[in-house]
Amino acid sequence: MPQQPAAEPPLYLPPQLTPEHWQRARRAMLAKMLAEFAYEELVTPVAGADGGHLLTLPGAVTYRFTARRGAYGSWQVDPASLHCSHDPDLDPLRFVQFARHELGLGGDTTGHLVRELTATLLADAHQLATAPTAAELADLGHTELEGRQGGHPWIVPNKGRLGFSAADAARWAPEARTPRPLPWIAVHKRLATYRGVPGLESPEQLYRTELDDPAGLRAALGDAADDYLLLPVHPWQWDETVVPLFAPWIAAGEIVPLPSDGDLRLPQQSIRSFFNVSRPERCTVKLPLAILNTLVWRGLPTERTLVAPAVTGWIHGLRDGDAFLRDECRVILLGEIASVTVDHPVYRELPEAPYQYKELLGAIWREPLGPFLDPGERARTLAALLQCGRDGRALTAELIARSGLGPREWVGRLFGAMLPPLLHFLYRYGTVFSPHGENAIVVFDADDVPVRLAVKDFVDDVNLSDQDLPELRGIPAEVAGVLLRDRPDFLCQFLHSGLFIGVYRYLAPLLDQQLGLPEAEFWALLREEILRYQARFPELRERFELFDLFRPAIDRLCLNRNRLLLDGYRDRPERPHAAVHGQVPNALHPGVLAAMPEQRSRIVSAAP
């Protein structure tokens, strides 16, 4: 008798796809879309009375809403106020349909954008369906809190993850909150290169700390084990990218699949970085993923992966040799202490090929945060401070209540923990991190008062001044060869756009709405913290003028404009950079600050 075919597995159906969750996600996204597109001057709403605004699109389609203008020319749109003449469901996908010609979108960009927005909505609906209260958020540890965050606050399609299926996202996205093991592979040293910081100069030193049984993992390699380097690989990347593109070298036995090391790992917001939840003292691993998310393909650039430990050594050297950073700020710099780089032999010789094909395989080991925390200290990413619970209460409001401090004093402590080390690296060393919501981690004491800062992601997000500063003359050649150099005003953008605009412009109205701290006072506190630092180091006066954070206006960097109009979804040989469109008033300039209204926002929290 013929063999009966195996039963097909049931179709995967995301459990969050209910009308209630979908509608709430759509309304919130539409409000964000209108706010961010207006900020980047992609659309121009017309102001009416009582905070009302009107946006008219082709075909007599109108959107009415109330909004408040904030610092740096930002918008906060009230989701509850939204009304559309042609779409009672308030669907952001329909907005794209209505506005595509007004926005100047090409057909290919429009098609991919709808897919990316829909994937983001699916993830947002899941977060709404599983949201805890603010008090429950405050009780979560650093690793658990990663899966409860809402993604990039500025970019509208912030969870597009093009390349993932729905089942892939349910398995590997951070909001899945499911620890999983990672398999390892062995790659012949003809293809792979190892680098480590002092103390980890050889791969064996790394494997002894990161693996329970390195010899057992290598057993399948036999007598040739010493000719191979070991590294974890993302199962999705193995299936979708490594096997199809490295097939010749797999066939030749130069890439060999190995078992898992047995440790369970939890994806961070970046998707490609994983906490080790089985052994928290072990490193976070950062792996390439050939998915497109928040503007770029999430691979690991070969050149930067190779030099990551050298960059860590240099950055740590600056910190360790500076008493202010080391002893007063006690800043934690989570170093990328080891890496294995695997070059594709064909794409390596094709510089004109899309950059995604130069970032296919490798691994970076980053120091875990836990061992650097004092007893009683807790850590949360800066991005977490923007989250609200299902009760509508902000996590930050909950933390302030637990601290026993008033909002003004607590925010002052936040700035006092974060700004001094960042300013010192800028002014003293002409060096900036990208302190956005995921790279900057706030460390709290036992009373949930901010006390110091941790920073991660050096090789991708550290930039240097292009000026001839004495402090940069001794930089190692391999580090100088990979870190980008920028003019002074653009170096300041890493603080303005990465931190002040990228995070604080959302935190300020949230505190205004929920705790009554006027937005003007928020920015005045930030300015005071910078002036306090400058008074502490008067010998750096020339640097304060060179890296002027108080200019009346700064360039408007645009992340959504980049996707919609500049780069779209096309392949290119180099990674894209944020678009620049006009300027915005600098909230730290005394004239701009003086003109900022003191009244409390009338917009209620948009949180569920």
C-alpha positions in Angstrom: 0.0 0.0 0.0 1.2 3.5 -0.7 2.5 5.4 2.3 0.2 7.9 3.7 1.5 11.5 3.5 2.4 13.1 6.9 -0.2 15.4 8.3 0.5 19.1 7.5 1.1 21.2 10.6 -1.7 23.7 11.3 -1.4 27.1 9.9 0.2 29.6 12.2 -2.2 32.3 13.4 -0.9 35.1 15.6 -3.0 35.1 18.7 -3.0 38.9 19.0 -5.1 39.3 15.7 -8.3 40.4 17.4 -10.3 43.5 16.3 -9.7 45.3 19.6 -5.9 45.0 19.6 -5.7 45.7 15.9 -7.7 48.9 16.1 -5.8 50.2 19.0 -2.5 49.5 17.3 -3.7 51.2 14.1 -4.8 54.3 15.9 -1.6 54.6 17.8 0.5 54.2 14.7 -1.5 56.8 12.7 -1.0 59.3 15.5 2.8 58.6 15.4 2.9 58.7 11.7 1.2 62.2 11.6 3.5 63.5 14.3 6.8 62.2 12.9 5.9 63.0 9.2 5.0 66.5 10.3 8.2 66.9 12.3 10.2 65.9 9.2 8.1 68.2 7.1 6.9 65.3 4.9 3.3 66.7 5.5 2.2 70.2 6.6 -0.9 70.2 8.8 -2.6 73.6 9.2 -3.2 74.8 12.7 -6.7 75.8 13.8 -8.2 77.0 17.1 -7.8 75.1 20.4 -4.9 73.0 19.3 -6.8 71.5 16.3 -5.0 70.7 13.1 -6.1 69.9 9.6 -4.2 67.9 7.0 -5.8 67.9 3.5 -4.7 65.3 1.0 -5.6 64.7 -2.7 -9.1 63.7 -3.3 -10.4 66.0 -0.6 -9.3 63.5 2.1 -8.9 65.3 5.4 -7.4 64.3 8.7 -8.3 66.3 11.8 -6.6 66.0 15.2 -5.3 67.9 18.2 -1.6 68.2 18.8 0.9 70.1 20.8 4.1 71.4 19.5 7.1 70.6 21.6 10.9 71.1 21.7 13.0 70.9 18.5 9.8 71.5 16.5 8.3 68.2 17.5 4.7 67.2 17.5 2.6 65.2 20.0 -0.7 64.0 18.4 -3.6 63.0 20.5 -4.7 59.5 19.2 -8.1 60.0 20.7 -8.7 63.1 18.7 -8.1 61.6 15.2 -10.8 61.8 12.6 -10.5 61.1 8.8 -13.2 62.1 6.3 -12.7 58.9 4.2 -11.5 56.3 6.7 -13.5 55.8 10.0 -11.2 52.9 10.9 -8.2 55.3 11.0 -5.9 52.8 9.2 -2.3 54.0 8.7 -2.1 51.8 5.6 -5.0 53.8 4.1 -3.1 57.0 5.0 -0.2 55.7 2.8 -2.7 55.1 0.0 -4.2 58.6 0.3 -0.9 60.4 0.8 1.5 58.6 -1.5 1.5 61.2 -4.2 1.6 64.1 -1.7 4.6 62.3 -0.1 6.3 61.7 -3.4 6.5 58.0 -2.9 7.6 55.7 -5.8 5.6 52.5 -6.4 8.3 50.2 -5.2 8.8 52.2 -2.0 5.0 52.3 -1.4 4.7 48.5 -1.8 7.5 47.7 0.6 6.4 50.3 3.1 2.9 48.8 3.4 4.5 45.5 4.2 6.8 46.9 6.7 4.1 48.9 8.4 1.8 45.9 8.6 4.5 43.8 10.2 5.0 46.6 12.7 1.3 46.7 13.5 1.4 42.9 14.1 4.1 43.3 16.7 2.4 46.3 18.2 -0.8 44.4 18.6 1.1 41.6 20.4 2.5 44.2 22.8 -0.9 45.6 23.5 -2.4 42.1 24.0 0.3 41.2 26.6 1.1 44.5 28.2 1.7 44.5 32.0 1.0 47.4 34.3 3.5 50.1 35.1 4.2 48.6 38.5 4.8 45.2 36.9 7.2 46.8 34.4 9.1 48.4 37.2 9.6 45.0 38.8 11.1 43.4 35.7 14.8 42.8 35.4 17.0 44.4 32.7 16.8 41.4 30.4 13.0 40.8 30.8 12.2 44.4 30.2 13.8 44.3 26.7 10.9 42.3 25.4 8.3 44.8 26.7 9.5 47.8 24.8 7.8 49.5 21.9 10.8 49.9 19.5 12.3 53.0 18.0 10.1 55.9 19.0 11.0 58.0 16.0 10.8 55.5 13.1 7.2 54.6 12.2 7.8 51.1 10.7 10.1 50.2 13.5 9.4 46.5 13.6 9.3 45.8 9.8 11.9 43.0 9.9 11.7 42.3 6.2 12.7 38.7 5.7 11.0 37.3 8.8 7.7 35.4 8.3 5.0 35.7 10.9 6.2 32.4 12.5 9.8 33.7 12.5 8.8 36.8 14.3 6.8 34.8 16.9 9.9 32.7 17.4 12.8 35.2 17.3 11.5 38.7 17.9 12.2 40.3 21.3 8.5 40.7 22.1 8.2 36.9 21.8 10.1 36.8 25.1 11.1 33.2 24.6 14.7 32.1 25.5 16.1 29.6 23.0 19.4 27.8 22.4 21.7 28.9 19.6 23.6 26.3 17.6 27.3 26.7 16.9 29.3 26.2 13.8 33.0 25.6 13.0 34.6 27.7 10.3 38.1 26.9 8.9 40.7 29.5 9.5 41.1 30.0 5.8 37.7 31.8 6.0 37.5 33.0 9.6 39.6 35.4 11.7 39.6 35.8 15.5 40.4 38.9 17.5 40.3 39.5 21.3 41.2 42.0 23.9 44.2 41.4 26.2 43.5 38.3 28.2 41.5 36.8 25.3 44.2 37.0 22.6 43.5 33.3 21.7 40.1 31.8 20.9 40.8 29.1 23.4 40.8 31.6 26.2 37.3 32.8 25.1 35.9 29.3 24.7 37.0 28.3 28.2 34.8 31.1 29.7 31.9 30.8 27.2 31.5 27.0 26.8 31.1 24.3 29.3 32.8 21.7 27.1 34.8 23.2 24.2 36.4 19.9 23.4 33.1 18.1 23.2 31.7 20.7 20.8 34.7 20.2 18.6 34.6 16.5 18.8 33.1 16.2 15.3 36.1 18.0 13.8 38.5 15.2 14.8 42.2 15.8 14.4 41.6 19.0 12.4 39.9 20.8 15.3 42.7 23.3 15.7 42.2 24.5 12.2 38.7 25.8 12.9 37.2 28.7 14.8 33.9 28.2 16.7 31.0 30.7 16.8 27.3 30.6 17.4 24.9 31.2 14.5 21.4 32.3 14.4 19.3 29.4 13.1 17.3 31.7 10.8 20.5 33.1 9.3 21.9 29.6 8.8 18.8 28.5 6.9 18.2 31.6 4.9 21.7 32.9 4.2 24.6 30.7 5.3 23.5 27.5 3.5 22.4 29.2 0.3 25.4 31.5 0.0 28.2 29.5 1.6 27.2 26.2 0.1 30.6 25.6 -1.7 32.5 25.9 1.6 30.0 23.7 3.5 30.4 21.1 0.8 34.2 21.4 1.1 34.0 20.8 4.9 35.2 24.3 5.7 32.0 25.2 7.5 30.7 22.5 9.8 27.4 22.7 11.8 27.7 21.8 15.5 25.2 21.3 18.3 24.0 24.0 20.6 26.1 24.9 23.7 23.0 24.3 25.8 22.6 27.9 27.1 19.3 29.6 26.6 19.5 33.1 25.1 17.0 35.9 24.9 16.9 38.4 22.0 17.4 42.1 22.7 15.5 44.9 21.0 18.2 44.9 18.3 17.0 41.3 17.4 20.6 40.2 16.5 22.0 40.5 20.1 21.2 37.8 22.7 21.4 37.8 26.5 22.6 34.5 28.1 19.8 33.8 30.6 21.2 30.4 31.6 24.6 31.8 32.5 24.2 35.6 32.9 27.9 36.0 33.7 28.6 35.0 30.1 28.8 37.4 27.2 26.0 38.8 25.1 26.5 37.6 21.6 25.8 39.7 18.5 25.1 37.8 15.3 24.3 38.9 11.8 20.7 38.7 10.5 19.9 39.3 6.8 16.7 41.2 7.6 15.9 44.8 6.9 14.8 46.7 10.0 14.9 50.4 11.0 16.6 51.5 7.8 19.4 49.0 7.5 20.2 45.3 6.9 21.0 43.8 10.3 24.3 42.2 9.4 27.8 42.5 10.9 30.1 44.5 8.7 33.3 42.5 8.2 35.7 45.3 8.7 34.1 46.6 11.9 33.6 43.1 13.4 37.3 42.4 12.9 38.4 45.6 14.8 35.7 45.6 17.5 38.1 44.3 20.3 40.7 46.9 19.4 38.1 49.7 19.6 37.0 48.3 23.0 40.6 48.4 24.2 41.1 52.0 23.1 37.8 53.2 24.6 38.5 51.3 27.9 41.9 52.9 28.0 40.4 56.4 27.8 38.1 55.6 30.7 40.6 53.8 32.8 43.2 56.6 32.5 40.7 59.4 33.4 39.9 59.8 37.1 36.7 61.7 36.4 35.2 58.9 34.2 36.6 56.1 36.2 36.1 57.2 39.8 33.4 59.9 39.8 31.1 58.9 36.9 32.0 55.3 37.3 30.7 54.9 33.7 30.2 51.3 32.6 31.5 50.6 29.0 30.2 47.2 27.9 33.1 46.2 25.7 33.0 44.1 22.6 35.8 41.9 23.8 36.1 39.2 21.1 35.0 38.6 17.5 35.1 36.0 14.8 34.8 37.4 11.3 33.9 35.3 8.3 34.4 36.8 4.9 32.6 35.5 1.8 35.4 34.9 -0.6 33.4 36.0 -3.7 31.6 39.1 -2.3 34.9 40.3 -0.7 36.1 40.9 -4.2 33.0 42.7 -5.3 33.0 46.2 -3.7 30.1 47.3 -5.8 27.8 44.6 -4.4 25.1 45.5 -1.9 26.4 45.9 1.6 24.1 43.2 2.9 26.3 40.7 1.2 29.4 41.9 3.1 27.8 41.3 6.5 26.7 37.7 6.3 28.5 35.6 9.0 30.4 36.3 12.2 30.0 36.9 15.9 30.8 39.5 18.5 31.0 38.8 22.2 30.1 41.7 24.4 30.6 42.0 28.2 27.4 41.3 30.2 26.1 44.1 32.4 25.4 42.2 35.6 28.9 41.7 36.9 29.5 45.5 36.8 26.5 46.4 39.0 26.9 47.0 42.7 24.7 45.2 45.3 21.2 46.8 45.1 21.7 48.4 41.7 19.3 47.8 38.8 19.6 48.7 35.2 17.1 49.6 32.5 17.7 50.8 29.0 16.9 54.5 28.5 14.3 53.4 25.9 12.4 51.6 28.7 11.7 55.0 30.4 9.3 55.8 27.5 7.1 52.8 28.1 3.6 52.8 29.6 1.8 49.9 31.2 -1.7 48.7 30.2 -3.0 50.9 33.0 -1.8 54.0 31.0 0.8 54.8 33.7 4.4 55.5 32.5 7.2 53.3 33.9 9.0 56.6 34.6 6.1 57.9 36.7 6.2 54.6 38.7 9.9 54.8 39.3 9.7 58.4 40.4 7.0 57.5 42.9 9.1 54.6 44.3 12.2 56.9 44.6 10.5 59.2 47.0 11.8 62.2 45.0 9.8 64.8 43.2 9.8 64.8 39.4 12.2 67.8 39.1 14.8 66.3 41.4 14.5 62.8 39.8 15.0 64.2 36.3 18.0 66.2 37.6 19.4 62.9 38.9 18.8 61.3 35.5 20.7 64.1 33.7 23.4 64.0 36.4 23.9 60.3 35.8 23.9 60.4 32.0 25.4 63.7 30.8 28.8 64.1 32.5 30.4 61.0 31.0 29.0 61.7 27.6 30.1 65.4 27.7 33.5 64.4 29.0 34.1 62.0 26.1 33.0 64.8 23.7 34.8 67.7 25.1 38.0 66.1 26.4 38.5 63.4 23.8 36.6 64.5 20.7 34.7 61.2 20.9 31.0 60.5 20.9 28.9 57.4 21.4 25.4 57.1 19.9 23.5 57.3 23.2 20.1 56.4 21.8 17.5 54.5 23.8 19.1 51.1 23.4 22.7 51.9 23.6 22.3 54.0 26.8 21.5 52.0 29.9 20.6 53.8 33.1 21.7 52.3 36.4 19.5 52.9 39.4 20.1 52.5 43.1 17.9 50.4 45.4 15.4 53.3 45.6 15.1 53.6 41.8 17.1 56.8 41.7 19.4 57.1 38.6 23.0 57.0 39.7 25.2 56.2 36.7 25.4 55.2 33.0 26.3 52.2 31.0 27.0 52.4 27.3 27.3 49.7 24.6 27.8 49.3 20.9 31.2 50.9 20.2 32.4 49.7 16.8 29.1 50.7 15.1 28.3 53.9 16.9 31.5 55.6 18.1 32.6 58.6 16.0 35.6 60.9 16.3 36.3 64.6 15.7 37.9 65.5 12.4 39.9 68.2 14.2 43.6 67.7 15.1 43.1 67.2 18.8 46.1 66.1 20.9 44.0 63.4 22.6 43.3 61.7 19.3 46.9 61.7 17.9 47.8 58.4 19.7 44.8 56.4 18.5 45.9 53.0 17.2 46.0 52.8 13.4 43.5 49.9 13.2 41.0 51.9 15.3 41.6 55.1 13.4 41.1 53.2 10.1 37.5 52.1 11.0 36.0 54.8 13.2 34.3 57.6 11.2 35.4 61.2 11.7 33.0 64.1 11.6 33.1 67.9 11.8 32.4 69.4 15.2 28.8 70.4 14.6 27.9 67.0 13.3 29.6 65.3 16.2 27.2 67.3 18.5 24.4 65.7 16.5 25.0 62.4 18.3 23.9 64.0 21.5 21.2 66.3 20.0 19.6 63.7 17.6 20.5 60.5 19.3 19.6 61.5 22.8 17.9 64.8 23.1 15.6 64.5 20.0 15.7 60.7 19.8 14.6 60.1 23.4 14.2 63.2 25.6 11.7 64.9 23.2 9.4 61.9 24.0 10.2 61.7 27.7 9.6 65.5 28.3 5.9 65.6 27.3 5.3 62.2 29.0 6.4 63.7 32.3 4.4 66.9 31.5 1.3 64.8 30.9 1.6 62.4 33.8 3.5 64.3 36.5 3.0 68.0 35.7 6.6 68.8 35.1 6.5 71.6 32.5 8.4 70.8 29.3 10.3 74.1 29.5 11.6 73.1 33.0 12.7 69.7 31.7 14.9 71.4 29.1 16.1 74.0 31.5 17.3 71.2 33.8 19.2 69.6 30.9 20.9 72.9 30.1 21.8 73.4 33.7 23.5 70.0 33.8 25.6 70.9 30.8 26.6 74.3 32.3 27.4 72.5 35.5 29.9 70.3 33.7 31.4 73.2 31.9 31.9 75.1 35.2 33.7 72.0 36.5 36.2 72.0 33.7 36.9 75.6 32.7 40.2 74.6 31.1 38.1 73.0 28.2 36.5 76.4 27.3 37.9 76.2 23.7 36.3 72.8 23.4 32.9 74.1 24.6 33.1 76.6 21.7 34.3 74.0 19.2 31.6 71.5 20.2 28.8 74.1 20.7 25.7 72.4 22.1 23.9 75.8 22.5 23.7 77.0 19.0 20.2 78.6 18.2 19.4 76.0 15.5 20.6 72.5 14.5 20.2 70.4 11.4 17.0 68.4 11.3 18.0 64.7 10.9 15.2 62.7 9.4 14.9 59.0 9.7 11.5 58.4 8.1 12.4 60.7 5.2 15.4 58.6 4.6 13.2 55.5 4.1 10.5 57.3 2.1 12.4 59.6 -0.2 16.2 59.1 0.1 17.1 55.4 0.1 13.8 53.6 -0.1 14.3 49.9 -0.2 17.0 49.8 -2.9 20.3 48.0 -2.5 23.4 50.0 -2.3 27.1 49.2 -1.6 27.3 51.3 1.6 25.0 51.6 4.6 22.7 54.6 4.4 22.8 57.6 6.7 20.1 59.8 8.1 18.7 62.5 5.8 19.1 66.2 6.6 16.2 68.5 5.9 16.4 72.1 7.1 16.9 73.0 10.7 15.0 73.1 14.0 15.3 75.4 17.0 17.7 74.1 19.6 15.9 73.6 22.9 19.1 74.3 24.8 19.6 77.8 23.4 18.5 80.4 26.0 16.3 82.3 23.5 14.5 79.2 22.4 14.1 78.0 26.0 12.7 81.4 27.1 10.0 81.2 24.4 8.9 77.7 25.4 5.4 77.7 26.9 5.2 76.7 30.5 1.6 75.4 30.4 1.0 71.7 31.1 0.0 69.6 28.1 -3.7 68.9 27.6 -3.0 65.7 25.8 -3.8 62.5 27.7 -1.5 59.5 27.6 -1.7 57.5 24.4 -0.9 54.3 26.2 -3.5 51.6 26.5 
